[in-house]
Amino acid sequence: MNHQATARAERLFSGPIGAEYDMLKLICPAAAAMSLRVGDFVASLPARPNRTLDLFEIGCGTGVTTQALLHSRSDLTIAAIDNEPTMLAQAQGNLAGFLGQGRVTLFETDALSGLRSLPAESVDVVASAYAIHNFLDDYRSLALAEAFRVLRPGGFFVNGDRYALDDAAEHTRQTQAEARHYFKTFAAIGRHDLLEQWIIHLFSDESSEHLMRLGPALATMQAVGFEAVEVPFREGVNALLTAVKPAP
């Protein structure tokens, strides 16, 4: 299979689901908590002598994780990308103060194109939260390889995301519980229009070409070349994955 030819970026948040993305906090509070965990991990990294810590964020959305990262430490500069204009417009407002300070720059592009535009070994951290699980599997593999390429030796990858359980039966049970929660939450506020959008999105997450199971995901990271691939936090499908590009 020619991965270069088949891999493609999707736009999954171009409708009401993107315009009211803050609803995710209602149906999945673990997502917002994961953004804070990504920020806490970056806060723990050693400083770079006489310069800022350069970070590339994949799929910044409305800027929730970007804010957590920027609040985590003052020596951090971020290039954040997303391919959905609706989401980036919200990020512009949410990050206005940091944009004015020059600590973050926003780019409208997909992850693979954004990573490919960077020189090799040019950033200290590649970070993401609740974005990479949305990628098609071929596209995701290419993006992770590019993340490895752009990291400086000793650089870190961190992703707080939806990693499917390797136990398929238990994963199905938890997904059914998640769908029931969607119905209950949106029915309570009379937003059946958004319920439809999020159920459709959940079906996309669970499709075979998107599903990101933890075991294979760890193996992919190691195959790309990452070392110290670890999962310091996991609760249900929500997991924090960290890895290091080895130094020579």
HELIX and SHEET records of a PDB file:
HELIX    1   1 HIS A    3  THR A    6  1                                   4    
HELIX    2   2 PRO A   16  ALA A   19  1                                   4    
HELIX    3   3 TYR A   21  MET A   23  5                                   3    
HELIX    4   4 LEU A   24  ILE A   27  1                                   4    
HELIX    5   5 PRO A   29  ALA A   43  1                                  15    
HELIX    6   6 VAL A   64  SER A   72  1                                   9    
HELIX    7   7 PRO A   85  ASN A   94  1                                  10    
HELIX    8   8 ALA A   96  GLN A  101  1                                   6    
HELIX    9   9 ALA A  111  ARG A  116  1                                   6    
HELIX   10  10 ILE A  132  ASN A  134  5                                   3    
HELIX   11  11 ASP A  137  VAL A  150  1                                  14    
HELIX   12  12 ALA A  168  ALA A  188  1                                  21    
HELIX   13  13 HIS A  192  GLU A  206  1                                  15    
HELIX   14  14 LEU A  214  VAL A  224  1                                  11    
SHEET    1   A 7 VAL A 104  GLU A 108  0                                        
SHEET    2   A 7 LEU A  76  ASP A  82  1                                        
SHEET    3   A 7 LEU A  53  ILE A  58  1                                        
SHEET    4   A 7 VAL A 123  ALA A 129  1                                        
SHEET    5   A 7 LEU A 151  ARG A 162  1                                        
SHEET    6   A 7 ASN A 238  VAL A 244 -1                                        
SHEET    7   A 7 GLU A 227  GLU A 235 -1                                        
END                                                                             
